[in-house]
Amino acid sequence: MEMSRLPVSASQRAKLISAGYTSLSSLSSVSPFDLARDLKISDNEAHEILKVASHSSRLGSSDGSHAIVHGAQTAWDMLHEEELLARITTSCADLDNILGGGINCKEVTEIGGVPGIGKTQLGIQLAVNVQIPVNYGGLGGKAIYIDTEGSFMVERALQVAKACLEDILEYNGSVRKKFQVCEVKMQPEDFLENMFYFRICSYSEQIAVINYLEKFISENKDVKAVIIDSVTFHFRQDFEDMALRTRLLSGMALKLMKLAKKFSLAVVILNQVTTKYSEGSFHLNLALGDSWSHACTNRVILYWNGNERYAYIDKSPSLRSASAPVFCDRERDPEFSFKLVNESK
């Protein structure tokens, strides 16, 4: 099979051919590390190219001995993928730690909490952090921000972008004496250029936009994060038919899971809280009921402990339940600002 027919992006095919990889057989013995070095791409992107090439090679086998049903995957491949799974830093070392390194790509993560706890701030921070260059431990991607409440503040996004760039430059200077470092060419305005913003004014618009995302991301392949702030707002109003609401939410959840898997991106859903009467008293719970709790891979709850913000892993198939303080950088913003931590990069 010629490289020109490999089902990857045009830019990836061009890089492969320029580097001398003109056929599938030329990729059969190369490692992700070597391919990433030759093409000047991330290890994760190189792994995805080799995975596509391996799959295409099996489908093209003339004797059919290595053919598999389309979509099947071995447990070994799954383990290898999980080891290489990309994560987006939250800019809080303790929160990253209980999340296993940050927000996972290929998964849907729900973050909920009371008003004023910092959900929108964290959403904006993730939309910025997903753009951190690969050479500094980031994904070098773009973000989609779906705003249902009108709480997104472009001025705040610019402040976070400036702070993020300052930290990258500071880190760049700290390692310059020991290692050869890459020049940082990004400007704060570039972070805003890489955020695709959708303002949603009804639940029907919300469903329509989520249905449109697959086409949009196919045309903007650098998107590595989809943030919905919040998923709840339009579904807590004007709904008398609760069965209809459940069906709409279930369909939306399935589409978001599919997007995360298909495009290897992180879907982050911000949620509100509601009160639930149980065992003679009222308790705070995330909105949309018990059925919605199955719509995400991971669920994180932000809460107050005295005057400090904490995060709690409420649900995850791979992370243990744990709490961690969410520290603030009071010097930058006396109200609230997640601090970028470079030590893990």
The 8 nearest C-alpha neighbors of each residue, nearest first, counted from 0:
[[1, 23, 22, 2, 4, 59, 56, 5],
 [0, 2, 22, 3, 4, 21, 23, 5],
 [3, 1, 22, 21, 5, 4, 23, 0],
 [2, 4, 1, 5, 12, 21, 16, 22],
 [5, 3, 2, 1, 6, 0, 7, 12],
 [4, 6, 2, 3, 7, 52, 1, 12],
 [7, 5, 4, 8, 51, 52, 55, 3],
 [8, 6, 5, 11, 9, 12, 48, 51],
 [7, 9, 11, 10, 12, 6, 220, 5],
 [8, 10, 12, 11, 13, 7, 3, 14],
 [9, 11, 13, 8, 12, 14, 7, 15],
 [12, 10, 14, 8, 13, 9, 15, 7],
 [13, 11, 15, 9, 14, 10, 16, 8],
 [12, 14, 10, 16, 11, 15, 17, 9],
 [13, 15, 17, 11, 12, 16, 38, 18],
 [16, 14, 12, 20, 18, 13, 17, 11],
 [15, 17, 20, 19, 21, 13, 18, 14],
 [16, 18, 14, 19, 15, 13, 20, 12],
 [19, 17, 15, 16, 20, 14, 37, 38],
 [20, 18, 16, 17, 21, 15, 25, 14],
 [21, 19, 16, 15, 25, 18, 22, 26],
 [20, 22, 2, 16, 19, 1, 25, 15],
 [23, 21, 2, 1, 24, 25, 20, 0],
 [24, 22, 25, 26, 0, 52, 2, 27],
 [23, 25, 27, 26, 22, 28, 0, 56],
 [24, 26, 23, 22, 20, 27, 21, 28],
 [27, 25, 24, 23, 29, 28, 20, 49],
 [26, 28, 24, 25, 29, 23, 53, 49],
 [29, 27, 26, 30, 25, 24, 49, 31],
 [28, 30, 26, 27, 33, 34, 31, 25],
 [29, 31, 33, 32, 34, 28, 46, 26],
 [32, 30, 34, 45, 46, 33, 42, 35],
 [33, 31, 35, 30, 34, 42, 36, 45],
 [32, 34, 36, 30, 35, 31, 37, 29],
 [33, 35, 37, 31, 36, 32, 45, 38],
 [36, 34, 40, 32, 38, 45, 42, 39],
 [35, 37, 39, 33, 34, 38, 32, 40],
 [38, 36, 34, 35, 39, 33, 18, 40],
 [37, 39, 35, 40, 36, 14, 34, 18],
 [40, 38, 36, 35, 37, 41, 34, 14],
 [41, 39, 35, 38, 44, 42, 45, 36],
 [40, 42, 44, 43, 35, 45, 133, 39],
 [43, 41, 45, 35, 44, 31, 32, 46],
 [42, 44, 46, 41, 45, 83, 47, 85],
 [45, 43, 47, 41, 46, 42, 48, 40],
 [46, 44, 42, 48, 31, 35, 43, 47],
 [45, 47, 43, 49, 31, 44, 48, 50],
 [46, 48, 50, 44, 45, 49, 51, 43],
 [49, 47, 45, 51, 50, 46, 52, 44],
 [50, 48, 52, 46, 51, 47, 53, 45],
 [49, 51, 47, 53, 48, 52, 46, 54],
 [52, 50, 54, 48, 49, 53, 55, 47],
 [51, 53, 49, 55, 50, 54, 56, 48],
 [54, 52, 56, 50, 55, 51, 49, 57],
 [53, 55, 51, 57, 56, 52, 50, 58],
 [56, 54, 52, 58, 53, 57, 51, 59],
 [55, 57, 53, 59, 54, 58, 52, 60],
 [58, 56, 60, 54, 59, 66, 55, 65],
 [59, 57, 55, 56, 60, 66, 54, 67],
 [58, 60, 56, 57, 55, 61, 0, 63],
 [59, 61, 57, 63, 58, 62, 56, 65],
 [60, 62, 63, 59, 64, 58, 57, 66],
 [63, 61, 64, 60, 65, 66, 59, 57],
 [62, 64, 66, 60, 65, 61, 58, 57],
 [65, 63, 62, 66, 60, 61, 57, 67],
 [66, 64, 63, 57, 67, 60, 58, 62],
 [65, 67, 63, 57, 58, 64, 60, 68],
 [68, 66, 69, 65, 71, 58, 57, 70],
 [67, 69, 71, 70, 66, 72, 58, 65],
 [68, 70, 71, 67, 58, 66, 72, 54],
 [69, 71, 68, 72, 67, 54, 73, 261],
 [72, 70, 69, 68, 67, 73, 74, 54],
 [73, 71, 70, 76, 74, 77, 75, 67],
 [72, 74, 76, 75, 77, 71, 78, 79],
 [73, 75, 77, 76, 78, 72, 79, 80],
 [76, 74, 78, 73, 77, 79, 72, 80],
 [77, 75, 79, 73, 74, 78, 80, 72],
 [76, 78, 74, 80, 75, 79, 81, 73],
 [79, 77, 75, 81, 80, 76, 74, 82],
 [78, 80, 76, 82, 77, 81, 75, 83],
 [81, 79, 77, 83, 82, 78, 84, 76],
 [80, 82, 84, 78, 83, 79, 77, 85],
 [81, 83, 79, 80, 84, 78, 77, 85],
 [84, 82, 80, 81, 85, 43, 79, 42],
 [85, 83, 81, 82, 80, 86, 104, 103],
 [84, 86, 104, 83, 103, 87, 43, 138],
 [87, 85, 103, 102, 101, 104, 88, 100],
 [86, 88, 102, 101, 129, 89, 128, 103],
 [87, 89, 101, 90, 95, 86, 128, 102],
 [88, 90, 91, 101, 125, 95, 87, 124],
 [91, 89, 339, 338, 88, 340, 337, 92],
 [90, 92, 94, 89, 93, 338, 95, 337],
 [93, 91, 95, 94, 96, 340, 90, 89],
 [94, 92, 96, 95, 91, 323, 324, 97],
 [93, 95, 96, 91, 97, 92, 323, 98],
 [96, 94, 101, 100, 98, 92, 93, 97],
 [95, 97, 93, 99, 94, 98, 100, 92],
 [96, 98, 99, 94, 95, 321, 93, 323],
 [99, 97, 95, 101, 96, 100, 94, 102],
 [98, 100, 96, 97, 101, 95, 318, 102],
 [99, 101, 95, 96, 98, 86, 88, 102],
 [100, 102, 95, 88, 87, 86, 98, 99],
 [103, 101, 87, 86, 88, 98, 104, 265],
 [104, 102, 86, 106, 265, 101, 85, 105],
 [103, 105, 265, 264, 106, 85, 263, 86],
 [106, 104, 259, 260, 263, 264, 265, 103],
 [107, 105, 104, 259, 265, 103, 296, 108],
 [108, 106, 266, 295, 296, 267, 256, 265],
 [109, 107, 297, 267, 295, 298, 296, 268],
 [108, 110, 268, 298, 267, 269, 299, 295],
 [111, 109, 299, 269, 300, 298, 270, 268],
 [112, 110, 270, 300, 269, 271, 301, 285],
 [111, 113, 301, 300, 271, 272, 302, 116],
 [112, 114, 116, 272, 115, 271, 302, 111],
 [115, 113, 116, 112, 271, 117, 118, 272],
 [116, 114, 117, 113, 118, 112, 119, 120],
 [115, 117, 114, 113, 118, 112, 301, 302],
 [116, 118, 120, 115, 119, 121, 335, 114],
 [119, 117, 121, 120, 116, 122, 269, 111],
 [120, 118, 122, 121, 117, 123, 228, 151],
 [121, 119, 117, 123, 122, 118, 124, 336],
 [120, 122, 124, 118, 119, 123, 117, 125],
 [121, 123, 119, 125, 120, 124, 118, 126],
 [124, 122, 126, 120, 125, 121, 156, 119],
 [123, 125, 121, 127, 122, 126, 128, 120],
 [124, 126, 128, 122, 127, 123, 129, 121],
 [127, 125, 123, 142, 124, 129, 128, 122],
 [128, 126, 124, 125, 129, 130, 160, 190],
 [129, 127, 125, 130, 131, 126, 124, 88],
 [128, 130, 127, 140, 131, 138, 126, 87],
 [129, 131, 139, 140, 128, 127, 141, 132],
 [130, 132, 137, 139, 128, 129, 138, 133],
 [133, 131, 139, 137, 134, 135, 138, 130],
 [132, 134, 137, 138, 136, 135, 139, 131],
 [135, 133, 132, 136, 137, 181, 131, 180],
 [136, 134, 133, 132, 137, 344, 131, 167],
 [135, 137, 344, 133, 134, 132, 138, 131],
 [138, 136, 131, 133, 132, 135, 139, 129],
 [137, 139, 133, 140, 129, 132, 131, 130],
 [138, 140, 132, 130, 131, 133, 137, 129],
 [141, 139, 130, 221, 138, 223, 222, 129],
 [140, 142, 222, 193, 221, 223, 130, 194],
 [143, 141, 224, 194, 126, 222, 225, 223],
 [142, 144, 195, 225, 194, 196, 226, 224],
 [143, 145, 196, 226, 195, 225, 227, 146],
 [146, 144, 227, 197, 196, 226, 228, 198],
 [147, 145, 198, 228, 148, 149, 199, 197],
 [146, 148, 199, 229, 228, 149, 198, 200],
 [149, 147, 150, 146, 232, 229, 228, 199],
 [148, 150, 151, 146, 147, 198, 199, 152],
 [149, 151, 148, 152, 146, 119, 147, 228],
 [152, 150, 149, 153, 146, 119, 123, 148],
 [153, 151, 155, 154, 150, 156, 149, 123],
 [152, 154, 156, 155, 157, 151, 191, 158],
 [155, 153, 157, 156, 152, 158, 159, 151],
 [154, 156, 158, 152, 157, 153, 159, 123],
 [157, 155, 153, 159, 154, 158, 123, 160],
 [156, 158, 160, 154, 155, 159, 161, 153],
 [159, 157, 155, 161, 160, 156, 162, 154],
 [158, 160, 162, 156, 157, 161, 163, 155],
 [159, 161, 157, 163, 187, 158, 162, 127],
 [162, 160, 164, 158, 187, 163, 159, 165],
 [163, 161, 165, 159, 160, 164, 158, 166],
 [162, 164, 160, 166, 165, 161, 159, 167],
 [165, 163, 167, 161, 166, 162, 160, 168],
 [166, 164, 162, 168, 163, 167, 169, 161],
 [165, 167, 169, 163, 164, 168, 170, 162],
 [166, 168, 164, 170, 169, 165, 171, 163],
 [169, 167, 171, 165, 170, 166, 164, 172],
 [170, 168, 166, 172, 171, 167, 165, 173],
 [169, 171, 173, 167, 172, 168, 166, 174],
 [172, 170, 168, 169, 173, 174, 167, 175],
 [171, 173, 175, 169, 170, 174, 168, 176],
 [172, 174, 170, 171, 175, 169, 176, 177],
 [173, 175, 177, 176, 172, 171, 178, 170],
 [176, 174, 172, 178, 177, 173, 180, 171],
 [175, 177, 174, 178, 173, 172, 179, 180],
 [178, 176, 174, 175, 179, 173, 180, 172],
 [179, 177, 175, 174, 176, 180, 171, 173],
 [178, 180, 175, 181, 177, 176, 174, 171],
 [181, 179, 175, 178, 182, 171, 174, 134],
 [182, 180, 183, 179, 134, 171, 184, 135],
 [181, 183, 184, 180, 171, 168, 185, 179],
 [182, 184, 185, 181, 168, 167, 171, 132],
 [183, 185, 182, 186, 181, 189, 132, 164],
 [186, 184, 183, 189, 187, 164, 190, 188],
 [185, 187, 189, 188, 184, 190, 164, 161],
 [188, 186, 161, 160, 189, 190, 157, 185],
 [187, 189, 191, 190, 186, 192, 157, 160],
 [190, 188, 192, 186, 191, 187, 185, 193],
 [189, 191, 193, 188, 192, 187, 160, 127],
 [190, 192, 188, 194, 193, 189, 157, 187],
 [193, 191, 189, 190, 194, 188, 195, 141],
 [192, 194, 141, 190, 191, 142, 189, 195],
 [193, 195, 142, 191, 192, 143, 141, 196],
 [196, 194, 143, 144, 142, 193, 197, 192],
 [195, 197, 144, 143, 145, 194, 198, 146],
 [196, 198, 145, 146, 144, 199, 195, 143],
 [199, 197, 146, 147, 145, 196, 200, 149],
 [198, 200, 147, 205, 146, 204, 201, 197],
 [199, 201, 147, 204, 198, 202, 205, 233],
 [202, 200, 204, 203, 233, 199, 205, 147],
 [201, 203, 205, 233, 204, 206, 234, 200],
 [202, 204, 206, 205, 201, 207, 200, 208],
 [205, 203, 207, 201, 202, 206, 199, 208],
 [204, 206, 202, 208, 203, 207, 199, 209],
 [205, 207, 203, 209, 204, 208, 210, 202],
 [206, 208, 204, 210, 205, 209, 203, 211],
 [209, 207, 211, 205, 210, 206, 204, 212],
 [208, 210, 212, 206, 211, 207, 205, 251],
 [209, 211, 207, 208, 212, 206, 213, 254],
 [212, 210, 208, 209, 213, 214, 207, 215],
 [211, 213, 215, 209, 214, 210, 216, 208],
 [212, 214, 216, 215, 211, 217, 258, 210],
 [215, 213, 217, 212, 216, 211, 218, 210],
 [214, 216, 212, 218, 217, 213, 219, 211],
 [217, 215, 219, 218, 213, 214, 220, 212],
 [218, 216, 214, 215, 219, 220, 213, 212],
 [217, 219, 216, 215, 220, 214, 213, 221],
 [220, 218, 216, 217, 221, 222, 215, 141],
 [219, 221, 222, 216, 217, 218, 262, 223],
 [220, 222, 140, 219, 141, 223, 216, 139],
 [223, 221, 141, 142, 220, 140, 224, 219],
 [222, 224, 264, 140, 141, 142, 221, 265],
 [225, 223, 265, 142, 264, 266, 222, 143],
 [224, 226, 143, 266, 142, 144, 267, 265],
 [227, 225, 267, 144, 268, 266, 145, 143],
 [226, 228, 145, 268, 229, 230, 269, 144],
 [229, 227, 146, 269, 147, 230, 145, 226],
 [228, 230, 269, 227, 231, 270, 147, 232],
 [229, 231, 227, 228, 270, 232, 269, 268],
 [232, 230, 229, 234, 270, 233, 235, 271],
 [231, 233, 234, 235, 229, 230, 147, 148],
 [234, 232, 202, 235, 236, 201, 231, 147],
 [233, 235, 231, 236, 232, 202, 238, 244],
 [236, 234, 233, 232, 231, 238, 237, 287],
 [237, 235, 234, 238, 233, 232, 239, 202],
 [236, 238, 239, 235, 234, 233, 240, 202],
 [239, 237, 240, 236, 241, 235, 234, 244],
 [238, 240, 241, 237, 244, 243, 236, 242],
 [241, 239, 243, 242, 238, 244, 245, 237],
 [242, 240, 244, 243, 239, 245, 238, 246],
 [241, 243, 245, 244, 240, 246, 247, 239],
 [244, 242, 246, 241, 240, 245, 247, 238],
 [243, 245, 241, 247, 242, 246, 248, 240],
 [244, 246, 242, 248, 243, 247, 249, 241],
 [245, 247, 249, 243, 244, 248, 250, 242],
 [248, 246, 244, 250, 249, 245, 243, 251],
 [247, 249, 251, 245, 250, 246, 252, 244],
 [250, 248, 252, 246, 251, 247, 245, 253],
 [249, 251, 247, 253, 248, 252, 246, 254],
 [250, 252, 248, 254, 249, 253, 247, 255],
 [253, 251, 249, 255, 294, 254, 250, 248],
 [252, 254, 256, 250, 255, 251, 257, 249],
 [255, 253, 257, 251, 252, 256, 258, 250],
 [256, 254, 258, 252, 257, 253, 259, 251],
 [257, 255, 253, 259, 258, 254, 252, 107],
 [256, 258, 254, 260, 255, 259, 261, 253],
 [259, 257, 255, 261, 256, 260, 262, 254],
 [260, 258, 105, 264, 256, 263, 257, 106],
 [261, 259, 105, 263, 257, 258, 262, 256],
 [260, 262, 258, 259, 263, 257, 105, 264],
 [261, 263, 264, 260, 259, 258, 105, 223],
 [264, 262, 105, 260, 259, 104, 261, 265],
 [263, 265, 223, 104, 259, 105, 224, 262],
 [264, 266, 104, 224, 105, 106, 259, 103],
 [265, 267, 107, 225, 224, 226, 259, 108],
 [268, 266, 226, 108, 109, 107, 225, 265],
 [267, 269, 109, 227, 226, 108, 110, 230],
 [270, 268, 229, 110, 228, 111, 109, 227],
 [271, 269, 111, 229, 231, 230, 110, 268],
 [270, 272, 286, 111, 285, 112, 231, 113],
 [273, 271, 285, 286, 284, 113, 112, 283],
 [272, 274, 286, 284, 283, 285, 275, 271],
 [275, 273, 283, 282, 284, 281, 276, 272],
 [274, 276, 282, 281, 283, 277, 284, 273],
 [275, 277, 281, 280, 282, 274, 279, 278],
 [276, 278, 279, 280, 281, 275, 282, 274],
 [279, 277, 280, 276, 281, 282, 275, 274],
 [278, 280, 277, 276, 281, 282, 275, 274],
 [281, 279, 276, 277, 278, 282, 275, 274],
 [280, 282, 276, 275, 274, 277, 283, 279],
 [283, 281, 275, 274, 276, 284, 280, 277],
 [282, 284, 274, 273, 275, 272, 281, 285],
 [285, 283, 273, 272, 274, 286, 282, 275],
 [284, 286, 272, 271, 273, 111, 270, 287],
 [285, 287, 272, 273, 271, 288, 284, 270],
 [288, 286, 291, 285, 231, 289, 290, 235],
 [289, 287, 290, 291, 286, 292, 285, 284],
 [288, 290, 292, 291, 287, 293, 286, 285],
 [289, 291, 292, 288, 293, 287, 294, 245],
 [290, 292, 294, 293, 289, 288, 287, 248],
 [293, 291, 289, 290, 294, 295, 288, 287],
 [292, 294, 291, 295, 290, 289, 296, 252],
 [295, 293, 291, 252, 292, 296, 249, 253],
 [296, 294, 107, 297, 293, 108, 109, 292],
 [295, 297, 107, 108, 106, 315, 298, 294],
 [298, 296, 315, 108, 314, 295, 109, 107],
 [297, 299, 109, 314, 313, 108, 110, 312],
 [300, 298, 110, 312, 311, 313, 109, 111],
 [299, 301, 111, 311, 310, 112, 110, 302],
 [302, 300, 310, 112, 309, 111, 311, 299],
 [303, 301, 309, 308, 112, 310, 300, 304],
 [302, 304, 308, 307, 305, 309, 306, 301],
 [305, 303, 307, 306, 308, 309, 302, 324],
 [304, 306, 307, 303, 308, 302, 309, 324],
 [307, 305, 304, 303, 308, 309, 302, 116],
 [308, 306, 304, 305, 303, 309, 324, 325],
 [309, 307, 303, 325, 302, 324, 304, 306],
 [308, 310, 324, 325, 302, 323, 301, 303],
 [311, 309, 301, 323, 322, 300, 324, 302],
 [310, 312, 322, 300, 299, 321, 313, 301],
 [313, 311, 299, 320, 321, 314, 298, 322],
 [312, 314, 298, 299, 311, 320, 300, 315],
 [315, 313, 298, 297, 312, 316, 320, 299],
 [314, 316, 297, 318, 317, 296, 298, 313],
 [317, 315, 318, 314, 296, 297, 319, 320],
 [316, 318, 315, 319, 297, 314, 99, 296],
 [319, 317, 315, 316, 320, 98, 99, 97],
 [318, 320, 321, 317, 315, 312, 97, 316],
 [321, 319, 312, 313, 318, 314, 311, 322],
 [320, 322, 312, 311, 319, 97, 323, 313],
 [323, 321, 311, 310, 312, 309, 324, 320],
 [322, 324, 310, 309, 93, 94, 325, 311],
 [325, 323, 309, 326, 308, 310, 93, 322],
 [326, 324, 309, 308, 94, 91, 323, 310],
 [325, 327, 324, 91, 337, 328, 338, 308],
 [328, 326, 337, 336, 329, 335, 338, 325],
 [327, 329, 336, 330, 338, 331, 337, 332],
 [328, 330, 333, 332, 331, 327, 335, 334],
 [331, 329, 328, 332, 333, 327, 336, 334],
 [332, 330, 329, 328, 333, 336, 162, 335],
 [331, 333, 329, 334, 335, 330, 336, 328],
 [334, 332, 329, 335, 330, 331, 328, 336],
 [333, 335, 332, 336, 329, 327, 331, 328],
 [336, 334, 332, 327, 333, 337, 329, 328],
 [337, 335, 327, 328, 332, 338, 331, 334],
 [336, 338, 327, 90, 91, 328, 339, 326],
 [337, 339, 90, 328, 91, 336, 340, 327],
 [338, 340, 90, 91, 341, 337, 163, 166],
 [341, 339, 90, 342, 92, 338, 91, 343],
 [340, 342, 344, 343, 339, 170, 166, 167],
 [341, 343, 344, 340, 92, 170, 339, 136],
 [344, 342, 341, 340, 136, 92, 100, 88],
 [343, 136, 341, 342, 135, 137, 340, 134]]
